Amino acid sequence: MLLNKYTCTSVFLLLTFNLILLSQPANWISKGIGGGGALFSPSFNPNSVNEIFVGCDMSELFRSSNTGVSWQPVNFAQMQGGSNSKVQFNVVTPQLLYCINHRNDISSPSRSTDGGTTWSNLASDPSNGEAYSLYSDLYNPNNIVLTDYSRLWFSNNGGASFTLKYTSSSGGGCHVAGVFFDSTRIFVGTNEGLLVSTNSGSTFTMNTLNGIPAAYGLLSFAGAKQAGVTRFFAVTADMNDIYAGIPGSDYWDISRGVYSIDFGQPSWALKMTGITQGTDFPFFVSMAVNNISTIYVSGSNNSGYPTVFKTTNAGTSWVQTIITANNQNIVTGWQGTGGDRGWGYGECAMGFTVSPLDVNRLAISDFGFVHISTNGAATWQQAYVTQATQNPINTVISLGKSYEGNGLENTSCWWLTWGDANNMFASFSDIRGVRSTNAGALWSFNYSGHTQNTMYHTIKHANGTMYGASSNIHDMYQSTYLQDSRIDAGLGLVLMSSNNGAAWQTMHNFNHPVIWLSLDPTNTNRMYASVIHSTQGGIFISNDIQNGAASTWTRVSLPARTEGHPFNVKVLNDGTLICTYSGRRTSGGVFTASSGVFVSTNQGTTWADRSHTGMQYWTKDIVVYPHDASQNTWYVGVFSGWGGPPNGLGGLYRTTNRGVNWVRVNNTDRVTSVTFSPVSPDVAFMTSEINGLFYSSNISAANPVFSSVTSYSFRQPERVFYNPFNTNEIWVTSFGNGLRMGNTAIGIISQNNEIPEQFLLHQNYPNPFNPETIIKLALPDNGNVKIVLYDMLGREVKILRDEFMSAGNYDISFNGNDLPSGTYICKAVSNEQSSAIKIVLVK
C-alpha cells in the first residue's frame, strides 16, 4: 500500500495515542475490602429497577446498575456527593435527575439530562451554594422544592427560577422531613408542621399537627396515594431537638413516636404497636408512593444496631425485619455476628429508602455499609463486597476471612507496603488496615496486635521486619485536624511485625500520634519516627531497633519555627536527614508559620531550614527523585491555606540542589504528593486534595506539563505506588475512596458510539497472541461492566475492567506480558448479562 503523508500522520498519531494511553491506565479498578465509612441518602431509580445511588460525606456519589452487586463513583468532575445528595427521579422524563452537588466544596442544586453521567448546577440557585435539601416531583419534571438552612423555595419550571415560599422562625432552621407531590397538591413535612399547597405551589400554608403534641415536630415524613386515599406517616421528635440537616446518628432516644393521618381527616394517630419507645429509636420513614398499607421505619435501638420495622396494615402493627442474631435473614460481608466488625459498627441508619414504585425494594445505609432487600425485607443482602466472597444467610461469620470489595470504597487509605510479590499491607483510617496474601486480589483483617483507629505508614527493613506508625486519631493533617484540640490528646505507637503484618506487637508507645517512619541506610539499627504533639512532638531517633520492644528513643532537636507537627522524614543514602513539618492552626483557626522542609547532616542535632516561603504554612510530602543518583532533586507538595498569608501558595515545588533553591513547577491549589515511574524517568503522577489525579510525561522539564487523569474518578487521591514486583500495576490510595489499581498493560484504544443490539464479547484478534491482543465488546446498554480473565481451572487471574461504561462498541487492548502461556477464559458481565471467549497466549 502506498502511504501518503496523511496516512503517515494518522499512523503516527495512533501510535502516539497508544503510547500515552499505556503509560497511564485507562481504568482504575477498586481493590479494597469494601465499605467501612458512613453512607447516606440511598435512592432507587423507578425507571431502571436495578439502579441505585448512595451518597457519601467523603465526596462520592456511588452508582450501581445491578442492585448493589457492584458500584462506581460518578466522576468527581461532574458530581460530588454528600450526606444530603439524594438523587431525585422523574418517570415522565427518565433521563432527568436532580441532586445536591458538593463540587467545589459548596452545596448546589444540580441537574442531569443524560441519566446521571453529566451534571450541571442550576444557574438560578437561590441558596447560593448552601442547599440543605432538594426534592422533585416524580410525575412532573418541573416541580422542585429546595431549602437552605432556614428558607424554602419552589420552582415550577425545572429550576429555571425559584420563588421563596417559607422562612423558618425556628432556631433549628427549616428541616424538611420529606415531601409528597400529589398533582396540584404539595405536602412538605417540616420540624414546624406540615406545609401544604393545593394550587400547584403558588401558595403554601402551615397546617398544625392535630393529634401530635404541640412540642413535637416532624423528623421524617412520607406519603402515598392509593385508590383515592392520600396517607402520610411521620416520625416525630421534640421540636427543640430537630435542626436542618440533622443526621441519622442523632437517633438516641430522639423519637417521640410514629404517627399517621389520611389527608382530610381531623387528626394524626399514634402507630407504635411493635415498636418499643425507649428501646427502639426510629428515625426515617419511607413508603412507595403507590402503596398506603406497607410502610417502613428505620433507625437504631438501645443495642446500637441498625433497625428496619415494617407494617403491612397501615401501622396497626410493626415487625422488626433486620434479624441480627446469627445473621438470621442477612447475607453478610465482614460486618455481622461473628464478623471482623459486629453490627455495632454500622450502628444506625444514616439513610433509608423504599423504591418509589416498588414497595418490596428498600435500602439502608449506615456508618459503614449498604444493605438491600428486594423481597419486602424478608431477607437482606449486603452490598459492599463481591457476591463471590460474601457469607451465606443465617451463618455466623468466620473471623479473618478474605474479601473483595465491590467498588463501594469510602474509607481513607494512606500507604501500601509489599512484603513480597503476594503479601501486602494497606494502611487505613477507621478500619485500621487490611492485609492481602494474594497480590491484592483479596483483603482481610486477619492480623493481630494493631487495634488503633489508623495505621498511617509502614516500612520494611532489609531483614524482613515490617514497622508501622499508628494512632487513635484519624485524618491527620487534613483541614479538620490541624489544631491542638483535635490532636494533642491523641495516642500513638510504633509497631513491628516479623511476618508481613500477620502479627504486630508494640515496639514503642509514644503516647502521642505517630505518622511516619524512616530507616537509615547507613545504619541498619537506626530508625526515625515523626511524633505529633504541640509541645512534646518532633522527630525521634532510635539507634538500637534490633532490640525491638526494648529499643530506646530520644527526641532530636526541634527545627526553628516548628510547632510539633512533623510529617515526612527520610534519610538519604549519605545519611542526610530531611523532613517536612505540616500545618498547624491556633485555637482561633489561624495558620502559624511553622511548616516547611528541614535538613540535618548530623542526625538531627542541628537543622537547616530549607523551606521555600510558600511552604511555611501547610507542607505535605517530600519525595526524592529516584532517577537522580546524587539525591539532590526533591519534590514537595504544598497546600494553600486561608486567612491571608497562607492563601495561594499550593502546588508542587522542585529543588535540584537539596533545597537551596526551589521552583514551583505546578500551582494546583493543594498538592499532596508525587510519584515517579521506576522505568520511565519522565513519567510522574501527582495527587491533589480536590482536583484529582494528574499525569506528566515530562516531569524533568523546566516547565513540566500536567494533565488530569480523567479515568480516575475520585477527587482526592493521596499517594501513587508502582508495584515493585510488577511495574505495570499502579496503585492509588485516597482520602475517602480506599484503594484503586490501574494496569498499563490494559486499555481502551477505540470506542464506537453506535449502539449494538446484543451484549457480546467478540473473539479477540490476534488469537493466539504474544503478548498483545484486542478484545471487542458490544455493549447495548449503559451499566457497570466487569471483564475478568480466568485460567482453565476457573481461578481469577486478572480483572481487565470494572467500571460504569456508556453503551457502544469498544476495542480493548490487553498485554499478557506478565502471564504464562496458556488458554484463558475472558468473561464480561453487565446488567445481568454475560459473554465469554477463550483466548490463547503463546510465548
Secondary structure, 3 states (H helix, E strand, C coil): CCCCHHHHHHHHHHHHHHHHHHHCCCCEEECCCCCCCCEEEEEECCCCCCCEEEEECCCCEEEECCCCCCCEECCCCCCCCCCCCCCECCCCCCCCEEEEECHHHCEEEEEECCCCCCCEECCCCCCCCECCEEEECCCCCCCEEEECCCEEEEECCCCCCCEEEEECCCCCCCCEEEEEEECCEEEEEECCEEEEECCCCCCCEEECCCCCCCCEEEEEEEEEEECCEEEEEEEEEEHHHCCCCCCHHHCCCCEEEEEEEECCCCCCEECCCCCCECCEEEEEEECCCCCCCCEEEEEEECCCCCEEEEECCCCCCCEECCCCHHHCCEEECCECCCCCECHHHHCCCCEEEEECCEEEEEEEECCCCEEEECCCCCCEEECCECCCCCECCCCCCCCCCCECECCCCCCEEEEEEECCCCCEEEEECCCEEEEECCCCCCEECCCECCCCCEEEEEEECCCCCEEEEEECCCCCCCCCCCEHHHHCCCCEEEEEECCCCCECEEEEECCCCEEEEEEECCEEEEEEEEECCCCCCEEEEECCHHHHHHCCCEECCCCCCCCCCEEEEEECCCCCEEEEECCCECCCCCECCCCEEEEECCCCCCCEECCCHHHCCCEEEEEECCCCCCCCCEEEEEECCCCCCCCCCCEEEEECCCCCCCEEEECCCEEEEEEECCCCCCCEEEEECCCCEEEECCCCCCCCCCEECCCCCCCCEEEEEECCCCCCEEEEEEECCCCEEEECCEEEEEEECCCCCCCEEEEEECCCECCEEEEEEEECCCEEEEEEEECCCCCEEEEEEEEEECCEEEEEEEECCCCCCEEEEEEEEECCEEEEEEEEECC
